[in-house]
């Protein structure tokens, strides 16, 4: 402790507290005593205490009345109620008044010390322990990054990195910086892995990991075939770290997670390709050839996902499934609230599919709006903003309502996103697409060492807008910038969140199956 934490102890049996005072002073605490509630209230009006121990049964103002008035003066101060009574209604009233802890007499010094650690020093202790634990795990993760040669091992690495990113959030010490460096190293090695292995996923599809066009076949249809009703929620541009905070802070209240997995988004990790692959069950090239009327070319002005409902219907028909389904795309709260109202009617279908676009809109706003940039100026703030929206939007109501029904909830995404920091120069003709993480054109100029290039798109299940089209993908935290007006372009897009390329954050994305706890 850098300073002496201030304790106020309120108890009419003041003489019995002397041993505790001595014990706490030896532990470097500053203890103030009060024999009644009125004096304690006046003391709290004059100074701030770090914690208050409050006897429930005192002459004059009771402990509960004192608690209420102190909370009105300082709502943040933790108050530990101490009482001889074990009556349940008294405990309920104390908890209802937001006590920090509840101790039953006689209490011993270790109980007092534990209450102090829980309520004053908890954050520091957790951060110190997390720092120590990550320091111990650092070398092992580093070796795993260097030795990783399989899709499963990269999933394991990414899970560990996200776990530590959440554990070390807001520590602002050398371990946090070390983790960011290790994550950068991991993305560098992951890019090399994808460059080497991605082609084999299509040459030997029986050995590939779960990828975008496999989701319905392997995750949705098996549940429907068992007679389950399924609600398939696709949250556009939803990263694994965002999934973890939504899962732990909201969904765990209502659902049991029966399967919590990752899958690989196809390249480009962009909505036009990845989401259409999910809903059609086909790679983009197969989709273009099989349903040319449903595929929107890269240079087209139309919405690239305007045919999702038709694609879902085509996949259900292709697999000869007899299931009824509904499809909804939610772009605003009013439509989302209406969907929640209609949920009992909607759930009459065997399969219901909802696309939720909020996070994708947030990521674009983080690029275009200075205010959003400042609100979400780092990854922790970005996650916090995401969580806040889910907690206070119709999405929370949707989860609550779904938990009342006998339905399997599948939550997934089409791709993730990565924070970009390093510009890479690329030159293309006027028909080159505008995405910052991948480019496709018949004439591109770039440094081959800085990108992952695909000169034969058909081999990778991708259509060719032109006969000699080439795809190039940014890796790690790179983003593509044109030489003209270069400095303005770089300054505008640096530190924004983008998708379309190769990174752990974009390609390794969550898919989870949940069922209501009731």
C-alpha positions in Angstrom: 0.0 0.0 0.0 1.3 3.4 -1.0 -0.8 5.2 1.7 -2.6 4.2 4.8 -6.2 3.0 3.9 -8.8 4.6 6.1 -11.2 2.4 8.0 -14.3 3.5 9.9 -15.5 1.0 12.4 -19.0 1.7 13.9 -19.9 -0.4 17.0 -21.3 0.5 20.4 -19.1 -2.1 22.1 -16.1 0.0 21.6 -13.9 -1.7 24.2 -14.1 -5.0 22.4 -12.5 -3.5 19.3 -9.1 -2.6 20.8 -7.4 -5.9 19.7 -8.7 -5.4 16.1 -7.5 -1.8 16.0 -4.0 -2.9 17.1 -4.0 -5.7 14.5 -5.1 -3.4 11.7 -2.6 -0.6 12.7 0.2 -3.2 12.5 -1.1 -4.0 8.9 -0.7 -0.3 8.1 -4.4 0.7 8.2 -5.7 3.9 9.7 -8.7 3.1 12.0 -11.3 5.5 13.2 -13.9 4.3 15.8 -17.5 5.4 16.3 -20.0 4.2 18.9 -23.2 5.1 17.1 -24.8 5.7 13.7 -25.3 9.4 14.0 -21.6 10.1 14.7 -20.6 7.8 11.9 -22.9 9.7 9.5 -21.4 13.0 10.5 -17.8 11.6 10.1 -18.7 10.5 6.6 -19.9 14.0 5.7 -16.5 15.4 6.7 -14.1 12.9 5.2 -13.9 9.9 2.9 -13.2 6.4 4.2 -12.0 3.5 2.1 -14.2 1.0 3.9 -16.7 0.9 6.8 -17.4 -1.9 9.2 -20.9 -1.3 10.6 -22.6 -3.1 13.5 -26.2 -3.8 12.8 -27.6 -3.7 16.3 -26.8 -0.3 18.0 -28.8 2.1 20.2 -30.3 5.0 18.5 -30.1 4.8 14.7 -29.9 1.1 13.6 -27.2 -0.3 11.4 -29.5 -0.5 8.4 -30.7 3.1 8.8 -27.0 4.2 9.1 -26.2 2.2 6.0 -28.9 4.0 4.0 -27.8 7.5 5.0 -24.1 6.8 4.5 -24.8 5.5 1.0 -26.6 8.8 0.2 -23.4 10.6 1.2 -20.9 8.3 -0.5 -22.5 5.6 -2.7 -19.1 4.1 -3.6 -17.8 3.3 -0.2 -17.8 -0.4 0.6 -19.7 -1.2 3.8 -19.3 -4.5 5.7 -22.3 -5.3 7.9 -21.4 -7.1 11.2 -24.2 -8.6 13.3 -25.0 -11.3 15.8 -28.2 -12.2 14.0 -28.5 -14.9 11.3 -32.0 -14.0 10.3 -32.5 -14.3 6.5 -34.7 -11.3 6.2 -32.0 -9.1 7.8 -29.4 -10.4 5.4 -31.8 -9.7 2.5 -32.3 -6.1 3.6 -28.6 -5.6 4.0 -27.8 -7.0 0.6 -30.7 -5.0 -0.9 -29.0 -1.9 0.4 -25.9 -2.9 -1.4 -23.6 -3.9 1.3 -20.1 -5.2 0.2 -20.0 -8.0 2.7 -21.8 -9.6 5.7 -20.1 -11.0 8.8 -21.6 -12.7 11.8 -20.2 -12.2 15.3 -17.8 -13.3 16.7 -15.5 -12.3 13.9 -11.7 -13.0 13.9 -8.9 -10.9 12.5 -8.5 -13.1 9.4 -12.1 -12.5 8.4 -11.5 -8.8 8.7 -8.3 -8.9 6.7 -10.1 -11.0 4.0 -12.9 -8.4 3.8 -10.3 -5.7 3.4 -8.5 -7.5 0.6 -11.8 -8.3 -1.2 -13.2 -4.8 -1.0 -10.2 -2.5 -1.1 -7.3 -4.4 -2.7 -9.2 -6.9 -4.9 -8.3 -5.2 -8.2 -4.6 -4.8 -7.4 -4.4 -8.4 -6.2 -6.1 -9.7 -9.3 -3.9 -7.6 -11.6 -0.7 -8.7 -9.7 -1.7 -12.4 -9.9 -2.7 -12.1 -13.6 0.7 -10.5 -14.4 2.5 -13.2 -12.5 0.5 -15.9 -14.3 1.0 -14.5 -17.7 4.7 -14.1 -17.1 4.8 -17.8 -16.3 2.8 -18.7 -19.4 4.7 -16.3 -21.8 7.5 -18.7 -22.8 5.2 -21.6 -23.4 2.9 -19.6 -25.6 6.0 -18.3 -27.5 7.2 -21.8 -28.2 3.7 -22.8 -29.3 3.6 -19.9 -31.7 6.9 -20.9 -33.3 6.1 -24.6 -33.5 2.4 -24.4 -34.5 1.7 -26.3 -37.7 -2.0 -27.1 -37.5 -5.3 -25.3 -37.6 -6.2 -26.7 -34.2 -3.0 -25.4 -32.6 -3.6 -21.9 -34.0 -7.1 -22.0 -32.4 -5.5 -22.9 -29.1 -3.0 -20.1 -29.4 -5.6 -17.6 -30.2 -7.8 -18.7 -27.3 -4.9 -18.2 -24.9 -4.0 -14.8 -26.3 -7.5 -13.6 -25.9 -7.8 -15.0 -22.5 -4.7 -13.1 -21.4 -5.8 -10.0 -23.2 -9.0 -10.0 -21.1 -7.2 -10.9 -17.9 -4.6 -8.1 -18.3 -7.1 -5.5 -19.5 -6.4 -2.1 -17.9 -3.3 -3.3 -16.2 -1.2 -0.7 -18.1 2.1 -2.3 -17.2 4.9 -4.0 -19.0 3.0 -7.3 -19.2 0.2 -5.6 -21.2 2.8 -4.3 -23.7 4.5 -7.7 -23.8 1.2 -9.4 -24.7 0.7 -7.0 -27.6 4.1 -7.9 -28.9 3.4 -11.6 -28.5 0.1 -11.2 -30.3 1.9 -9.3 -33.1 4.4 -12.2 -33.4 1.6 -14.7 -33.5 -0.1 -12.8 -36.3 3.1 -12.7 -38.2 3.6 -16.5 -37.9 -0.2 -17.1 -38.5 0.1 -15.3 -41.9 3.0 -17.6 -42.9 0.9 -20.6 -41.9 -2.1 -19.4 -44.0 0.2 -18.6 -47.0 1.6 -22.2 -46.8 -1.6 -24.1 -46.0 -4.6 -22.2 -47.4 -4.5 -23.8 -50.8 -4.5 -27.4 -49.4 -7.9 -26.7 -47.8 -9.4 -26.8 -51.3 -7.1 -29.5 -52.7 -7.9 -31.8 -49.8 -11.2 -30.6 -48.4 -11.6 -33.7 -46.2 -8.6 -32.4 -44.1 -9.5 -28.8 -43.8 -10.9 -27.1 -40.7 -14.5 -25.9 -40.3 -14.8 -23.0 -42.7 -17.6 -20.6 -43.7 -19.6 -22.8 -46.2 -19.6 -25.7 -43.8 -21.6 -24.0 -41.0 -25.1 -25.0 -41.9 -24.1 -28.5 -43.0 -22.2 -29.3 -39.8 -23.7 -27.0 -37.1 -27.3 -26.2 -38.1 -28.8 -29.1 -40.0 -27.7 -31.8 -37.4 -29.7 -30.0 -34.7 -32.8 -29.6 -37.0 -32.5 -33.2 -38.0 -32.8 -34.1 -34.3 -36.1 -32.2 -34.1 -34.7 -29.1 -32.4 -35.9 -25.6 -33.2 -32.9 -23.4 -34.1 -32.4 -19.6 -33.8 -29.3 -18.7 -35.8 -27.9 -15.3 -34.9 -25.1 -14.0 -37.1 -23.5 -10.9 -35.6 -21.6 -9.2 -38.4 -17.9 -8.4 -37.8 -17.9 -10.1 -34.3 -14.5 -11.0 -32.9 -13.7 -13.7 -30.4 -12.8 -11.3 -27.6 -16.2 -9.5 -28.0 -17.9 -12.9 -27.9 -16.2 -13.7 -24.6 -17.4 -10.5 -22.9 -20.9 -10.9 -24.2 -20.9 -14.6 -23.1 -19.6 -14.0 -19.6 -21.5 -10.8 -18.8 -24.9 -11.3 -20.4 -25.5 -14.7 -22.0 -24.4 -16.8 -19.0 -27.3 -15.4 -17.0 -29.8 -17.1 -19.3 -28.1 -19.8 -21.2 -25.9 -22.9 -20.8 -23.2 -22.9 -23.5 -23.3 -26.5 -24.9 -20.6 -25.9 -27.5 -18.1 -23.0 -27.7 -15.9 -23.2 -30.7 -14.0 -21.3 -33.3 -14.0 -21.7 -37.1 -12.1 -20.2 -40.0 -13.6 -17.5 -42.1 -12.7 -17.8 -45.7 -10.7 -15.2 -47.7 -11.5 -12.5 -48.3 -12.7 -12.1 -44.7 -15.4 -9.7 -45.9 -19.1 -9.8 -45.8 -19.6 -10.3 -49.6 -17.6 -13.5 -49.6 -17.7 -15.0 -46.1 -21.4 -14.4 -45.3 -22.7 -15.4 -48.7 -20.6 -18.6 -48.3 -22.3 -19.3 -45.0 -25.8 -18.9 -46.3 -25.3 -20.6 -49.6 -23.1 -23.4 -48.3 -20.8 -22.8 -51.3 -17.5 -21.1 -52.0 -17.9 -17.8 -53.9 -16.8 -19.4 -57.2 -19.3 -22.2 -56.8 -22.0 -19.7 -55.9 -21.2 -17.5 -58.9 -21.4 -20.5 -61.3 -24.4 -22.2 -59.7 -26.6 -19.1 -59.0 -25.2 -16.3 -61.2 -28.3 -14.3 -60.6 -27.6 -14.3 -56.8 -23.9 -13.3 -57.0 -23.1 -9.6 -57.1 -19.8 -8.9 -58.8 -17.1 -7.0 -56.9 -17.4 -3.9 -59.1 -21.2 -3.9 -58.9 -23.0 -1.0 -57.1 -25.6 -3.2 -55.6 -25.7 -4.3 -52.0 -23.4 -7.4 -51.9 -25.7 -9.3 -49.5 -29.1 -8.4 -50.9 -29.8 -12.1 -51.8 -29.2 -13.8 -48.4 -32.7 -15.1 -48.0 -32.7 -16.7 -51.4 -29.2 -18.2 -50.7 -30.5 -19.8 -47.5 -33.5 -21.2 -49.4 -31.2 -22.6 -52.0 -29.0 -24.4 -49.5 -32.0 -25.9 -47.6 -33.4 -27.1 -51.0 -30.0 -28.5 -52.1 -29.7 -30.6 -49.0 -33.4 -31.7 -49.4 -34.3 -30.4 -45.9 -38.0 -30.0 -45.2 -37.6 -27.2 -42.7 -39.5 -23.9 -42.6 -37.4 -20.8 -42.0 -37.5 -17.1 -41.5 -34.8 -14.5 -42.3 -34.4 -11.0 -40.9 -31.6 -8.4 -41.1 -31.6 -5.9 -38.2 -30.1 -2.6 -39.0 -31.8 -0.4 -36.3 -33.3 -0.7 -32.8 -36.9 -0.1 -34.0 -36.8 -3.2 -36.2 -35.0 -5.2 -33.5 -37.7 -4.3 -30.9 -40.4 -5.3 -33.4 -38.7 -8.6 -33.9 -38.7 -9.3 -30.1 -42.4 -8.5 -30.0 -43.1 -11.0 -32.8 -40.8 -13.7 -31.4 -43.5 -16.2 -30.3 -44.9 -16.1 -33.8 -41.4 -16.3 -35.4 -40.4 -19.3 -33.4 -43.1 -21.4 -35.1 -40.6 -21.9 -37.8 -38.1 -24.8 -37.5 -35.2 -22.4 -38.3 -35.0 -18.6 -37.7 -32.1 -16.6 -39.0 -31.2 -13.1 -37.9 -28.3 -10.9 -39.1 -27.4 -8.2 -36.6 -25.3 -5.4 -38.1 -24.5 -3.3 -35.0 -20.9 -4.2 -34.5 -20.1 -3.7 -38.2 -21.7 -0.3 -38.1 -19.7 0.5 -34.9 -16.4 -0.5 -36.6 -17.2 1.8 -39.6 -18.2 4.6 -37.2 -14.9 4.1 -35.5 -13.3 5.0 -38.8 -15.6 7.8 -39.8 -16.5 9.5 -36.5 -13.9 11.3 -34.4 -16.2 11.0 -31.4 -16.5 7.2 -31.7 -12.7 7.0 -32.3 -12.2 8.7 -28.9 -14.8 6.6 -27.2 -13.2 3.4 -28.5 -9.6 4.5 -28.7 -8.2 1.1 -27.7 -9.3 -2.5 -27.7 -10.5 -2.5 -24.1 -12.7 0.6 -24.8 -13.9 -1.0 -28.1 -15.0 -4.1 -26.1 -16.6 -2.0 -23.4 -18.6 0.0 -26.0 -19.8 -3.3 -27.5 -20.8 -4.7 -24.2 -22.7 -1.5 -23.2 -24.7 -1.7 -26.4 -25.7 -5.3 -25.9 -26.6 -4.6 -22.3 -28.9 -1.7 -23.1 -30.3 -2.5 -26.5 -33.0 -4.8 -27.9 -30.4 -7.5 -28.2 -30.5 -8.0 -24.4 -34.3 -8.3 -24.6 -33.9 -10.8 -27.5 -31.6 -13.0 -25.4 -34.0 -12.8 -22.4 -37.0 -13.8 -24.6 -35.2 -16.6 -26.4 -34.3 -18.1 -23.0 -38.1 -18.5 -22.3 -38.5 -20.9 -25.3 -37.3 -24.4 -26.1 -34.9 -23.4 -28.8 -31.3 -23.9 -29.6 -29.5 -20.6 -30.1 -26.5 -20.6 -32.4 -24.4 -17.4 -32.3 -21.7 -16.8 -34.8 -20.3 -14.2 -37.3 -19.0 -14.1 -40.8 -15.6 -12.6 -40.0 -13.7 -10.5 -37.4 -11.7 -7.4 -37.7 -8.2 -6.2 -36.8 -6.8 -2.8 -35.8 -4.5 -1.6 -38.6 -1.4 0.4 -38.0 1.1 -0.2 -40.9 0.5 1.2 -44.4 1.5 -0.9 -47.4 1.6 0.7 -50.9 -0.5 -0.8 -53.6 -1.4 0.6 -57.1 -4.4 -0.5 -59.1 -6.6 0.7 -61.9 -9.9 2.5 -61.5 -11.9 -0.7 -61.1 -9.9 -1.9 -58.1 -12.1 -2.4 -55.0 -11.8 0.0 -52.1 -11.3 -2.5 -49.2 -8.2 -1.7 -47.2 -7.3 -5.4 -46.3 -7.7 -7.0 -49.7 -7.5 -5.9 -53.4 -8.7 -7.7 -56.5 -7.9 -6.4 -60.0 -6.4 -7.4 -63.3 -3.5 -4.9 -62.8 -2.1 -4.5 -59.4 1.4 -3.3 -58.4 2.7 -4.2 -55.0 5.7 -5.7 -53.1 5.1 -9.5 -53.2 6.9 -9.9 -49.8 4.4 -7.7 -48.1 1.2 -9.5 -49.2 -0.4 -12.9 -49.7 -1.2 -13.1 -53.4 -3.6 -15.4 -55.3 -2.9 -15.3 -59.0 -5.2 -18.3 -59.8 -8.4 -17.5 -57.9 -10.2 -20.6 -59.1 -7.8 -22.8 -57.1 -9.0 -21.0 -54.0 -12.7 -21.1 -54.8 -12.8 -17.4 -55.8 -14.3 -15.8 -58.9 -12.3 -13.7 -61.3 -13.9 -10.4 -62.2 -11.5 -10.4 -65.2 -9.5 -13.1 -67.0 -6.2 -12.1 -65.3 -7.6 -11.0 -61.9 -5.2 -11.3 -58.9 -6.2 -11.1 -55.3 -3.8 -9.7 -52.7 -4.4 -9.8 -49.0 -2.9 -7.7 -46.2 -1.5 -9.6 -43.2 -0.8 -8.7 -39.6 -1.8 -5.1 -38.9 -1.1 -3.8 -42.5 -3.5 -1.9 -44.6 -3.3 -0.9 -48.3 -2.7 2.7 -49.2 -2.5 4.3 -52.6 0.6 6.5 -53.4 -1.5 9.5 -54.4 -2.5 11.7 -51.4 -0.6 9.1 -49.3 0.0 11.0 -46.1 -3.7 12.0 -45.7 -4.9 8.5 -46.5 -2.5 6.9 -44.0 -3.3 9.3 -41.2 -7.1 8.9 -41.7 -7.1 5.1 -41.6 -4.2 4.3 -39.2 -5.5 2.8 -35.9 -8.9 2.0 -37.4 -10.6 -1.4 -37.4 -10.7 -3.2 -40.8 -11.4 -6.6 -42.2 -10.9 -8.6 -45.4 -7.3 -9.8 -44.8 -5.3 -12.4 -42.9 -5.1 -12.2 -39.1 -6.1 -14.2 -36.1 -8.8 -11.6 -35.3 -10.3 -11.7 -38.8 -10.1 -15.4 -39.6 -10.6 -17.2 -36.3 -14.2 -16.4 -35.3 -16.7 -17.7 -32.7 -19.5 -20.2 -33.2 -21.4 -21.3 -30.2 -24.5 -23.3 -29.4 -26.6 -22.4 -26.3 -29.7 -23.6 -24.6 -31.9 -21.9 -22.0 -31.1 -22.6 -18.3 -34.7 -23.0 -17.4 
